[in-house]
Structures are given as structure tokens and as C-alpha cells.
């Protein structure tokens, strides 16, 4: 008897979904860390991409982006040490464009 959580990585690998699983774990981990460490930014930012050891985050407003940048070292440290953090070393934050054409 095996736990289903133990089967998911192997199933994702066999289906070619490793990158999607990695991103999903990173998103869930980052959301939990932000909710705990920067509650004002919870729900106002989201992970948009993992690229190498960099996590790209989109913020809804400049003030949220600034707060994330100010707390970047703390967020990276906690994120990189977590199981879903996949060794991230850099955090890039951009403000979400309000222009629907962008």
C-alpha cells in the first residue's frame, strides 16, 4: 500500500508533466509563504513562471511589487528551504499590466 502523494511525481514524470507539477508546487508554496510573511500581498500577486533558479511574480499594484522586492531576501530564503521551493535563488517582480492588449 502506497500513499497517493508518493505516486504523483512518478505519474507526472511518465506523462511528461514534471514541469507543470513543479510549477504547481511552487505556486502553492509561494502563496502560503506570502500569506504568512507578507499578508498585505496575499491574493494580490502570483507566480507566473519558474526559469532556472528564478521565480517570476506578477503583482497587481506597484505598492505590492515594492513590498515583495523589499522582502525578497526573506521570501527567497524561506521559499528555497521549503519542499516546493526547488532551490530558487532569485525573485523577479513585475507589476501586472492593466492594458488588456499587453
VMD Tcl script that builds the backbone (N, CA, C; Angstrom):
set m [mol new atoms 306]
animate dup $m
set s [atomselect $m all]
$s set {name element resname resid chain x y z} {
  {N N UNK 1 A 0.842 -1.175 0.000}
  {CA C UNK 1 A 0.000 0.000 0.000}
  {C C UNK 1 A 0.890 1.242 0.000}
  {N N UNK 2 A 0.651 2.169 -0.935}
  {CA C UNK 2 A 1.426 3.415 -1.004}
  {C C UNK 2 A 0.473 4.595 -0.967}
  {N N UNK 3 A 0.983 5.675 -0.420}
  {CA C UNK 3 A 0.183 6.905 -0.382}
  {C C UNK 3 A 0.109 7.499 -1.785}
  {N N UNK 4 A -1.030 8.076 -2.103}
  {CA C UNK 4 A -1.210 8.655 -3.439}
  {C C UNK 4 A -0.231 9.800 -3.695}
  {N N UNK 5 A 0.081 10.556 -2.641}
  {CA C UNK 5 A 1.043 11.647 -2.781}
  {C C UNK 5 A 2.420 11.170 -3.204}
  {N N UNK 6 A 2.758 9.931 -2.850}
  {CA C UNK 6 A 4.037 9.352 -3.258}
  {C C UNK 6 A 4.026 8.907 -4.721}
  {N N UNK 7 A 2.848 8.673 -5.264}
  {CA C UNK 7 A 2.715 8.209 -6.643}
  {C C UNK 7 A 2.695 9.348 -7.658}
  {N N UNK 8 A 2.297 10.531 -7.221}
  {CA C UNK 8 A 2.113 11.659 -8.151}
  {C C UNK 8 A 3.381 12.023 -8.913}
  {N N UNK 9 A 4.546 12.165 -8.263}
  {CA C UNK 9 A 5.735 12.520 -9.051}
  {C C UNK 9 A 6.059 11.515 -10.158}
  {N N UNK 10 A 5.932 10.229 -9.855}
  {CA C UNK 10 A 6.215 9.211 -10.885}
  {C C UNK 10 A 5.192 9.279 -12.019}
  {N N UNK 11 A 3.928 9.475 -11.656}
  {CA C UNK 11 A 2.882 9.583 -12.676}
  {C C UNK 11 A 3.105 10.820 -13.543}
  {N N UNK 12 A 3.455 11.941 -12.926}
  {CA C UNK 12 A 3.715 13.173 -13.690}
  {C C UNK 12 A 4.896 12.977 -14.630}
  {N N UNK 13 A 5.929 12.314 -14.140}
  {CA C UNK 13 A 7.113 12.065 -14.970}
  {C C UNK 13 A 6.752 11.187 -16.170}
  {N N UNK 14 A 5.988 10.136 -15.938}
  {CA C UNK 14 A 5.636 9.239 -17.040}
  {C C UNK 14 A 4.713 9.909 -18.056}
  {N N UNK 15 A 3.952 10.898 -17.621}
  {CA C UNK 15 A 3.060 11.626 -18.529}
  {C C UNK 15 A 3.707 12.870 -19.133}
  {N N UNK 16 A 4.949 13.142 -18.744}
  {CA C UNK 16 A 5.637 14.327 -19.249}
  {C C UNK 16 A 5.139 15.615 -18.625}
  {N N UNK 17 A 4.650 15.538 -17.404}
  {CA C UNK 17 A 4.073 16.707 -16.727}
  {C C UNK 17 A 4.928 17.200 -15.562}
  {N N UNK 18 A 6.200 16.867 -15.547}
  {CA C UNK 18 A 7.072 17.263 -14.437}
  {C C UNK 18 A 7.137 18.773 -14.256}
  {N N UNK 19 A 7.279 19.509 -15.359}
  {CA C UNK 19 A 7.371 20.967 -15.261}
  {C C UNK 19 A 6.092 21.572 -14.701}
  {N N UNK 20 A 4.943 21.046 -15.125}
  {CA C UNK 20 A 3.667 21.550 -14.627}
  {C C UNK 20 A 3.499 21.262 -13.135}
  {N N UNK 21 A 3.928 20.082 -12.713}
  {CA C UNK 21 A 3.861 19.720 -11.295}
  {C C UNK 21 A 4.793 20.608 -10.484}
  {N N UNK 22 A 5.982 20.847 -10.992}
  {CA C UNK 22 A 6.948 21.724 -10.321}
  {C C UNK 22 A 6.368 23.127 -10.162}
  {N N UNK 23 A 5.760 23.650 -11.215}
  {CA C UNK 23 A 5.166 24.982 -11.157}
  {C C UNK 23 A 4.002 25.017 -10.171}
  {N N UNK 24 A 3.155 24.007 -10.189}
  {CA C UNK 24 A 2.008 23.964 -9.274}
  {C C UNK 24 A 2.471 23.946 -7.817}
  {N N UNK 25 A 3.500 23.165 -7.535}
  {CA C UNK 25 A 4.038 23.130 -6.165}
  {C C UNK 25 A 4.642 24.476 -5.783}
  {N N UNK 26 A 5.360 25.089 -6.708}
  {CA C UNK 26 A 5.972 26.385 -6.434}
  {C C UNK 26 A 4.904 27.439 -6.167}
  {N N UNK 27 A 3.841 27.429 -6.948}
  {CA C UNK 27 A 2.753 28.393 -6.767}
  {C C UNK 27 A 2.133 28.225 -5.389}
  {N N UNK 28 A 1.797 27.007 -5.019}
  {CA C UNK 28 A 1.175 26.756 -3.719}
  {C C UNK 28 A 2.113 27.151 -2.576}
  {N N UNK 29 A 3.390 26.832 -2.722}
  {CA C UNK 29 A 4.366 27.169 -1.690}
  {C C UNK 29 A 4.515 28.678 -1.560}
  {N N UNK 30 A 4.647 29.374 -2.692}
  {CA C UNK 30 A 4.821 30.820 -2.655}
  {C C UNK 30 A 3.597 31.503 -2.055}
  {N N UNK 31 A 2.414 31.070 -2.429}
  {CA C UNK 31 A 1.190 31.663 -1.882}
  {C C UNK 31 A 1.134 31.506 -0.371}
  {N N UNK 32 A 1.507 30.351 0.131}
  {CA C UNK 32 A 1.492 30.116 1.574}
  {C C UNK 32 A 2.522 30.991 2.289}
  {N N UNK 33 A 3.702 31.126 1.706}
  {CA C UNK 33 A 4.743 31.952 2.316}
  {C C UNK 33 A 4.334 33.416 2.328}
  {N N UNK 34 A 3.793 33.902 1.220}
  {CA C UNK 34 A 3.351 35.300 1.160}
  {C C UNK 34 A 2.239 35.548 2.171}
  {N N UNK 35 A 1.295 34.640 2.264}
  {CA C UNK 35 A 0.197 34.805 3.225}
  {C C UNK 35 A 0.725 34.899 4.650}
  {N N UNK 36 A 1.771 34.160 4.952}
  {CA C UNK 36 A 2.345 34.162 6.297}
  {C C UNK 36 A 3.258 35.359 6.541}
  {N N UNK 37 A 4.122 35.674 5.569}
  {CA C UNK 37 A 5.173 36.679 5.767}
  {C C UNK 37 A 4.801 38.084 5.317}
  {N N UNK 38 A 3.947 38.188 4.296}
  {CA C UNK 38 A 3.548 39.496 3.758}
  {C C UNK 38 A 2.034 39.468 3.536}
  {N N UNK 39 A 1.242 39.432 4.603}
  {CA C UNK 39 A -0.205 39.247 4.465}
  {C C UNK 39 A -0.885 40.280 3.565}
  {N N UNK 40 A -0.357 41.490 3.525}
  {CA C UNK 40 A -0.968 42.525 2.682}
  {C C UNK 40 A -0.872 42.184 1.199}
  {N N UNK 41 A 0.082 41.335 0.830}
  {CA C UNK 41 A 0.269 40.962 -0.575}
  {C C UNK 41 A -0.470 39.677 -0.945}
  {N N UNK 42 A -1.006 38.989 0.046}
  {CA C UNK 42 A -1.704 37.729 -0.220}
  {C C UNK 42 A -2.900 37.984 -1.137}
  {N N UNK 43 A -2.967 37.233 -2.201}
  {CA C UNK 43 A -4.051 37.380 -3.163}
  {C C UNK 43 A -3.837 38.499 -4.168}
  {N N UNK 44 A -2.794 39.289 -3.982}
  {CA C UNK 44 A -2.516 40.411 -4.887}
  {C C UNK 44 A -1.251 40.178 -5.710}
  {N N UNK 45 A -0.745 38.947 -5.681}
  {CA C UNK 45 A 0.416 38.600 -6.500}
  {C C UNK 45 A 0.330 37.121 -6.836}
  {N N UNK 46 A 1.039 36.734 -7.883}
  {CA C UNK 46 A 1.003 35.342 -8.298}
  {C C UNK 46 A 2.284 34.974 -9.036}
  {N N UNK 47 A 2.653 33.716 -8.915}
  {CA C UNK 47 A 3.797 33.182 -9.657}
  {C C UNK 47 A 3.361 33.007 -11.101}
  {N N UNK 48 A 4.166 33.514 -12.027}
  {CA C UNK 48 A 3.834 33.360 -13.438}
  {C C UNK 48 A 4.807 32.436 -14.168}
  {N N UNK 49 A 6.008 32.244 -13.587}
  {CA C UNK 49 A 6.975 31.399 -14.293}
  {C C UNK 49 A 8.116 31.016 -13.346}
  {N N UNK 50 A 8.647 29.840 -13.575}
  {CA C UNK 50 A 9.904 29.411 -12.973}
  {C C UNK 50 A 10.885 29.273 -14.117}
  {N N UNK 51 A 12.008 29.931 -13.977}
  {CA C UNK 51 A 13.005 29.885 -15.041}
  {C C UNK 51 A 14.359 29.626 -14.391}
  {N N UNK 52 A 14.841 28.414 -14.505}
  {CA C UNK 52 A 16.078 28.059 -13.823}
  {C C UNK 52 A 15.889 28.164 -12.321}
  {N N UNK 53 A 16.695 29.015 -11.685}
  {CA C UNK 53 A 16.594 29.215 -10.239}
  {C C UNK 53 A 15.932 30.545 -9.903}
  {N N UNK 54 A 15.145 31.059 -10.837}
  {CA C UNK 54 A 14.452 32.333 -10.655}
  {C C UNK 54 A 12.951 32.103 -10.679}
  {N N UNK 55 A 12.269 32.790 -9.784}
  {CA C UNK 55 A 10.813 32.751 -9.765}
  {C C UNK 55 A 10.318 34.132 -10.202}
  {N N UNK 56 A 9.439 34.150 -11.194}
  {CA C UNK 56 A 8.852 35.393 -11.685}
  {C C UNK 56 A 7.472 35.558 -11.073}
  {N N UNK 57 A 7.252 36.721 -10.482}
  {CA C UNK 57 A 5.999 37.008 -9.793}
  {C C UNK 57 A 5.390 38.264 -10.390}
  {N N UNK 58 A 4.085 38.248 -10.519}
  {CA C UNK 58 A 3.328 39.390 -11.023}
  {C C UNK 58 A 2.516 39.964 -9.857}
  {N N UNK 59 A 2.623 41.273 -9.654}
  {CA C UNK 59 A 1.880 41.950 -8.592}
  {C C UNK 59 A 0.781 42.802 -9.219}
  {N N UNK 60 A -0.333 42.928 -8.494}
  {CA C UNK 60 A -1.469 43.701 -9.007}
  {C C UNK 60 A -1.259 45.210 -8.944}
  {N N UNK 61 A -0.377 45.671 -8.068}
  {CA C UNK 61 A -0.182 47.113 -7.885}
  {C C UNK 61 A 1.293 47.394 -7.575}
  {N N UNK 62 A 1.762 48.595 -7.902}
  {CA C UNK 62 A 3.159 48.946 -7.628}
  {C C UNK 62 A 3.539 48.814 -6.150}
  {N N UNK 63 A 2.634 49.144 -5.254}
  {CA C UNK 63 A 2.946 49.068 -3.825}
  {C C UNK 63 A 3.160 47.623 -3.388}
  {N N UNK 64 A 2.424 46.695 -3.977}
  {CA C UNK 64 A 2.600 45.269 -3.682}
  {C C UNK 64 A 3.947 44.798 -4.228}
  {N N UNK 65 A 4.264 45.209 -5.438}
  {CA C UNK 65 A 5.548 44.843 -6.042}
  {C C UNK 65 A 6.704 45.366 -5.190}
  {N N UNK 66 A 6.590 46.584 -4.727}
  {CA C UNK 66 A 7.643 47.176 -3.904}
  {C C UNK 66 A 7.816 46.412 -2.593}
  {N N UNK 67 A 6.727 46.046 -1.967}
  {CA C UNK 67 A 6.800 45.289 -0.712}
  {C C UNK 67 A 7.469 43.936 -0.944}
  {N N UNK 68 A 7.132 43.269 -2.037}
  {CA C UNK 68 A 7.758 41.987 -2.350}
  {C C UNK 68 A 9.247 42.154 -2.612}
  {N N UNK 69 A 9.616 43.207 -3.308}
  {CA C UNK 69 A 11.038 43.461 -3.579}
  {C C UNK 69 A 11.792 43.745 -2.275}
  {N N UNK 70 A 11.179 44.508 -1.383}
  {CA C UNK 70 A 11.822 44.819 -0.108}
  {C C UNK 70 A 12.011 43.564 0.745}
  {N N UNK 71 A 11.118 42.617 0.626}
  {CA C UNK 71 A 11.165 41.393 1.424}
  {C C UNK 71 A 11.745 40.220 0.637}
  {N N UNK 72 A 12.342 40.507 -0.525}
  {CA C UNK 72 A 12.815 39.453 -1.430}
  {C C UNK 72 A 13.781 38.481 -0.762}
  {N N UNK 73 A 14.762 38.976 -0.021}
  {CA C UNK 73 A 15.744 38.095 0.605}
  {C C UNK 73 A 15.065 37.119 1.553}
  {N N UNK 74 A 14.167 37.626 2.369}
  {CA C UNK 74 A 13.430 36.778 3.307}
  {C C UNK 74 A 12.574 35.756 2.561}
  {N N UNK 75 A 11.847 36.215 1.552}
  {CA C UNK 75 A 10.973 35.316 0.792}
  {C C UNK 75 A 11.770 34.232 0.078}
  {N N UNK 76 A 12.881 34.597 -0.523}
  {CA C UNK 76 A 13.717 33.623 -1.228}
  {C C UNK 76 A 14.277 32.591 -0.255}
  {N N UNK 77 A 14.749 33.047 0.884}
  {CA C UNK 77 A 15.323 32.139 1.879}
  {C C UNK 77 A 14.301 31.106 2.336}
  {N N UNK 78 A 13.110 31.563 2.690}
  {CA C UNK 78 A 12.067 30.660 3.163}
  {C C UNK 78 A 11.591 29.761 2.018}
  {N N UNK 79 A 11.405 30.351 0.853}
  {CA C UNK 79 A 10.923 29.591 -0.299}
  {C C UNK 79 A 11.921 28.508 -0.706}
  {N N UNK 80 A 13.196 28.867 -0.805}
  {CA C UNK 80 A 14.219 27.916 -1.246}
  {C C UNK 80 A 14.361 26.750 -0.273}
  {N N UNK 81 A 14.094 26.984 1.010}
  {CA C UNK 81 A 14.223 25.934 2.019}
  {C C UNK 81 A 12.999 25.017 2.089}
  {N N UNK 82 A 11.923 25.407 1.450}
  {CA C UNK 82 A 10.691 24.610 1.510}
  {C C UNK 82 A 10.714 23.512 0.446}
  {N N UNK 83 A 9.927 22.442 0.658}
  {CA C UNK 83 A 9.917 21.340 -0.320}
  {C C UNK 83 A 9.508 21.776 -1.731}
  {N N UNK 84 A 8.612 22.733 -1.858}
  {CA C UNK 84 A 8.190 23.189 -3.182}
  {C C UNK 84 A 9.055 24.291 -3.745}
  {N N UNK 85 A 10.077 24.704 -3.005}
  {CA C UNK 85 A 10.896 25.847 -3.390}
  {C C UNK 85 A 11.932 25.593 -4.456}
  {N N UNK 86 A 12.229 24.340 -4.718}
  {CA C UNK 86 A 13.125 23.906 -5.792}
  {C C UNK 86 A 14.401 24.728 -5.923}
  {N N UNK 87 A 14.997 25.150 -4.815}
  {CA C UNK 87 A 16.293 25.823 -4.843}
  {C C UNK 87 A 16.312 27.197 -5.469}
  {N N UNK 88 A 15.230 27.914 -5.419}
  {CA C UNK 88 A 15.163 29.251 -6.009}
  {C C UNK 88 A 16.195 30.179 -5.365}
  {N N UNK 89 A 16.863 30.991 -6.192}
  {CA C UNK 89 A 17.869 31.936 -5.696}
  {C C UNK 89 A 17.554 33.384 -6.027}
  {N N UNK 90 A 16.567 33.609 -6.895}
  {CA C UNK 90 A 16.264 34.974 -7.321}
  {C C UNK 90 A 14.759 35.151 -7.462}
  {N N UNK 91 A 14.299 36.350 -7.140}
  {CA C UNK 91 A 12.874 36.699 -7.252}
  {C C UNK 91 A 12.768 37.921 -8.152}
  {N N UNK 92 A 12.035 37.769 -9.239}
  {CA C UNK 92 A 11.770 38.913 -10.135}
  {C C UNK 92 A 10.304 39.273 -9.983}
  {N N UNK 93 A 10.053 40.559 -9.771}
  {CA C UNK 93 A 8.680 41.015 -9.575}
  {C C UNK 93 A 8.372 42.074 -10.617}
  {N N UNK 94 A 7.214 41.947 -11.231}
  {CA C UNK 94 A 6.753 42.983 -12.154}
  {C C UNK 94 A 5.306 43.293 -11.817}
  {N N UNK 95 A 4.895 44.500 -12.190}
  {CA C UNK 95 A 3.523 44.921 -11.953}
  {C C UNK 95 A 2.685 44.476 -13.137}
  {N N UNK 96 A 1.539 43.909 -12.835}
  {CA C UNK 96 A 0.625 43.442 -13.879}
  {C C UNK 96 A 0.167 44.620 -14.726}
  {N N UNK 97 A 0.188 44.424 -16.016}
  {CA C UNK 97 A -0.268 45.462 -16.940}
  {C C UNK 97 A -1.783 45.535 -16.891}
  {N N UNK 98 A -2.308 46.725 -16.864}
  {CA C UNK 98 A -3.770 46.909 -16.854}
  {C C UNK 98 A -4.328 47.036 -18.268}
  {N N UNK 99 A -3.434 47.134 -19.236}
  {CA C UNK 99 A -3.838 47.236 -20.632}
  {C C UNK 99 A -4.112 45.818 -21.153}
  {N N UNK 100 A -5.337 45.482 -21.537}
  {CA C UNK 100 A -5.659 44.124 -21.975}
  {C C UNK 100 A -4.909 43.702 -23.234}
  {N N UNK 101 A -4.341 44.660 -23.959}
  {CA C UNK 101 A -3.600 44.318 -25.181}
  {C C UNK 101 A -2.180 43.845 -24.863}
  {N N UNK 102 A -1.731 44.002 -23.613}
  {CA C UNK 102 A -0.336 43.650 -23.260}
  {C C UNK 102 A -0.296 42.310 -22.611}
}
mol reanalyze $m
mol bondsrecalc $m
mol representation Tube
mol addrep $m
